[in-house]
C-alpha cells in the first residue's frame, strides 16, 4: 500500500492527545460533548455535583446552573442513591462499569437505565430513558444465542453464526465480522445483511480507517453505539474543571462522535452504527460492526446483552483458535521431538546440523531452509543462492540484533531480495550464536494474490467541509489490487515454535561445544599418555637391542656371524611387533607367531613343523617374549637339531591348564643325536630364563638323545582362549626360496634416516647392485631421477614431514619400477593409485629385499 496519508475516519477519544497528521484539532466545544439520548452527571466522592450535560433539564427538570455544586441526594431519589452507591462497591479495574436498569431518578419519575464508572476520583453517572416496551429477557436470549454458537462447525461457521445472531438481536440492516490483519488493515470475514444491500463480504479496509488511538478505545470499550449520525452533540458544563482539565470520556456510553467519523458513515449511507469489540489474549482481534440505513436507538439492556454475547463469542473464538493452534503445534511437536532425539544423540565430529535440515524444515511451514555457520553453508528447497544468502546474512547481522527476526515482505526492508522473491519473499531467521553470527533461516516464497478493497486505499487527500484537512473517502466500491513480493505472514504459533527451536538448538550447540572441549582435553591427556608410553617402549626396545648386542658379542666367531645373529633376533622382534600392531596392540594368535618364525627362517623346511592345540591368543608382552624364545629354538633346530638335515620334524603342542595357564611342549625327532652343549650361550639363556623372568612362568629345556625337548608354562594373565572350541592343527605357510634374480645395476634408495640408509645400501651392494644413489628427501630424489634415471628404486614411504609419493609418481611417469618400504605395517595411508604396490616392512633383510625386487621385476 502507498504511504500517502488517509484520514483516520473512525472515532477516537476526543479529549486525548491525538496526532491527526496535518489535520486540525477538534473544536473545543466538542471535547466534552455527549449524545442527546441521555444525560450525564459527574460528582466527587462527597457526592457534590461537579459537571452535568447541557440537556439535563430535559431529563430532571432542573437548569444546569441550579445543579452544579449541589449534593447528588438533593437531585436523585433515596433509592436511586442507594442503588448507585451499592454498585460503586462492585467496580474493579480501570475500565470497569456497572449497569442498573429501570431505576427512577426521582420519586415518581420515569425509569432510566444507568451506567456508572469512575474516572480518577470522579464518579460518572450516565442515564438513558428505559425502553419499557422492549421486554427483552437478556439471560434467556443470550443463553440461546450461545447454544447456537456451540453448534456451529468450524471457524467460518462460528463467525457466520455470530453475525446472524447479533443481527437477530439488534435488528441492524447489516452486521459484519471485521478481522484485523497483520498489517493493520481489516477484512470482512462474515456478514449478515438485508437483501437490498450490496455485500461487503471479503472486502478489505485500510489500516487508516481505524487508526491506533481508535483501536485502543475499542480495547477499553466492549460496545459503542451511534443511534443517529445527525443528532446534535450536547456539551458538558463546565468544559474544564478547577484544574483546567476536561472530563475523560473514554469509556462513556454516551460520548459523542467525531465529525470525521460522522462524515465517514454518511459517505457509506449509514445513519446508525454499533460496534462490539472482539478481544483475543487482551488485544483487539476484530469488531462486530453493525450498520443501519436509518436512525436506530437500541435499548441499553439489549445493548448489554449484545455486549455479553460479544464477550462470550471472544472467549469461544479464542478457544476454537487455540484448539486449531494446539493441533498445529502438536504436529510440529512430533517433528520437533523427533529432531531433538536425533540432535541429542549427536557427538562432536560425527554429524552436524546440516544433516538435520530436512527435518528442521518440517517444524515450521516453509518452502526452503538454510544454515549459515562457521562450518559452511547449506541450503534446501526454494532458497536464495549461496552468494545471495551471504548478502542476506550480512543484512541480518546489522538488523536482527541477536533475536529472532521475521518479515513477510523481505524486499521492502532489503532491496536485493526483490530479485529472488519467487524463491524467498519472506524469512524467519533464528540466531544460533553471537557474532560472527550463525543462523538457521526459514524461507517462504512469494504468494501473489488479488485483494479487493472497499475503495481505493491510495486515494489522495482532498479538502472537505470540515476545513483545511483530510476528508474521509467517499467511494466504497470494490477496488481490486494484486499484491506481490509478499509471503504468507508468520503467525504467533510460528514465532513460538521458532523460539523453542532456538532454545533447543542453542542447548545442543552449547552441549556439543562442551563435549568437544571435554574430548579435546581427554585427547590431549591420551596424547600425553601415548607419548609417555611410546617413550617407555622405545627405551625398552633400545635397551633390549643393547642387551642382544652385548650378550651376542661373545658368542660369534666372526663379524658376519655376529651380524647374522643380531639381525635374526631383531627381525624376530619385528615380526612379533607386526603381529601385535596389526590388531592395534591387542592379543595375537600363538599359532601365527610360531608359523612366522618357521616360514621366515626355515624356508622350505617350514612344513616339517607340526602345531597342535586350540586357538590361543597371547597378550602383547607375552607375544614379544615368546617370539624371542621361538626364534632361538628354531635357529638351534636348524643349526644342530631336527631341521639341520632333511629328515627331522618338530612337534609343538599347547594345552590350557585348569588354572588358566598354558603349557607348551616342544619335541624334536628324526634328527641327528643330540647332546648337551659344552657351554651355555646367550640363546640358551633366553630360552631358559625369558619366560620365568618376564612373564613369571616356567621354562625347562632337556637334551634327549632323540631330540631336544622343552616345556614352557605361560601364566593365565597372558593367555586367552579364542571363541573356536575345537582343537586345530595349523600348518605353516611354505615360503619358496627366492630365485637369484639379478639386482639391477643402478638403484635409487630414498631413506631419511642415515643409519638405516647405510645398512640398506650395504645390503643392496652385497646383493649385486653396482651403484646405489641415496636421497634423504623428495627434492634430492627428483634431482637424481632427472640427472640419471635409476633402473629400480627402494622408497621409504615416510620421510619425516613429507612422503615419497611424488618420487613414485615421477618414477611411474618414466616407467621405472619401485618398491615401497614402511614401518607402519599397513598400506591404508597410501593413495589409491599405490594401494597395489609392492611393499616391504622395516626392518628388512636381504631376503625381504630380494623377494620384493623379484616380484616387482617379474
Buried (B, 14 or more C-beta within 10 A) or exposed (E): BEEEBBBBBBBBBBBBEBEBBEBEEBEEEBBBBBBBBBBBBBBEEEBEBBBBBBBBBEBBEBEBEBBBEBEBEEBBBEEBBEBBEEBBEEBEEEBEBBBBBEBBBBEEBEBBBBBBBBBEEBBBBBBBBBBEEEEBEBEEBBEEBBEEBEEBEEBEBBBBBBBBBBBBBBEBBBBBBBBBBEEBBBBBBBBBBEEEEEEBBEBBBBBBBBBEBBBBBBEEBBBBBBBBBEBEBBBBBBBBEEEEEBBBBBBBBBBBBBBBBBBBBBBBEBBBBBBBBBBBEEEBBBBBBBBBBEEBBBBBBBBBBBBBBBBBBBEBBBEBBBEEBEEBBEEBBEBBEBBBEEBEEBEBEEEBBBEBBEBBBBBBBBBBBBBBBEEEBBBBBBBBEEEBBEBBBEBBBEEBEEEBBBBBBBBEEBEEBBEBBEBBBBBBBBBBBEEEBBBBBBBBBBBEEEBEBBBBBBBEBEEBEBEEBBBBBBEBEBBEBEEBBBBBBBBEBBBEBBEBBBEBBBEBBEBBEEBEEEBEEEEEEEEEEEEEEEEEEEEEBEEBBEEBBEBBEEBBEEEEEBBBBBBBBBBBBBBBBBBBBEEEEEBBBBBBBBBBBBBBBBBEBBBBBBBBBBBBBBBBEBBBBBBBBBBBBBBBBBEBBBBBEEEBBBBBBBBBEEEBBBBBBBBBBBBEEBEEEEEEBBBBEBBBEBBBEBBEBBBBBEEEEBBBBBBBBBBEBBBBEBEEEEEEEBBBEEBEEBEEBEBBEBBBBBBBBEEBBEBBBEBBBEBBBEBBBBBBBBEBBBEBBEEEBBBBBBBBBBBEEEBBBEBBEBBBEEEBBBBBBBBBBEBEEBEEEBEEBBBBBBBBBBBBBBBBBBBBBE
